[in-house]
């Protein structure tokens, strides 16, 4: 089972819940014995992209709400909003794409 599948499993039925990365990592460690250093919740956000991640994949389930806070929306959510990226070693975030009712426009 991939880490993404594990995250979906522990978040099932928690739509709208805001969780921390510590919560997600703790649940995965407890339920699956997952190495917590391998868990990066921001990799699965509609509104955020990390370096080295293929953003075109259909593995978006969270809305990044701020430092260490993720709202669980689930797969195929009709998300509307901007996609942000904070390049490595940069202090500024930049808008790199957007969603409109679940349709992604990336890159801009």
N, C-alpha and C positions, 0 to 999 in steps of 0.2 A: 504494500500500500504506500503510495507517495505521501509526502508531507502534506501536500494540498488536500488529498483525500482524507488524511487524518484530521486536519483542521476542519474540513466540512463535517466530518463525523462528530467531533466534539461540540460544534456550533449548531448542529441540527436542532431546530425548534426554538432557537434563540434570536429570531429576527427582531431587529431594532435594539438589541442589547449592545451596550458599549462596554468593551473589555480592554484590558491592558495586554501587552505582549507577555508579561509575566503570567497572567491568567492562562493564556493560550499555551504557552510553553509548559506550564505546570500540568495542565490537563493532558497534553500529549505525552509528557514524561510518565505520568501516572498510568494512563490507559494503554500506551503503546511502547513505553520505554525509549522514546525518541530522544536523541541527543539534542538538547535544547539549543546548542550553538548552531544547529542546522535550521532552526525555525526563524523565518523573517516575515512577520505578518504583513509588512508593507509591500511585499512582493505580490500580494493578492488584493490590492486596492484598486478601485475604479479610478480614483482621483490622484494617484501617485505612481511614479515609475522610478525604479532603481536602476543604477548602472548594471549592465550585463543581463537584464531580464528581457525576454521576448514579450513585449506588451501585447502583441496580437493574439496571444493565446486566450482561450476562454476560461481563465481561472481567476476571475474577479469576484470577490464576495464581500469585501469590506469597503467602508468609506473611512478614509483617514480623517480623524477629528482633531488632531493636534498631538503634540508630543506624547507618545505612548498611549494613545486612545484610538480605538477602532470600533466603528459601528458595524455590526453584522447585518448585511442586506440580503445576502444569498446570491446564488447564480442567476444570470439572466435578468437582473433587476433593471427596470427602466430608468437608469440613472441619468441625471442631467447635471452637468457641471464641468469644470475645467480639469485637465490632467496636468499635474505639477511634477517637475523634476528639479532636484537639487544636485547639481553636478558635484562629483567628488572634490573635496577641499574648497568648496564654494560656500559662501554664507547666504547667497541669494537663491531663491527658488525662481524658476522660469516656467511659463505656461508652454507646454509642448503639444497639447491636443485638447479635445473636449468630447463630451458625450451629450447627446440630445435624445431624451426618451429611450435610452438603451442602444442608440446607434453611435458608434465611436468614429471620431474623425481624428486620426493620429497617423503620422505627424501632421501638424498644421500646415 
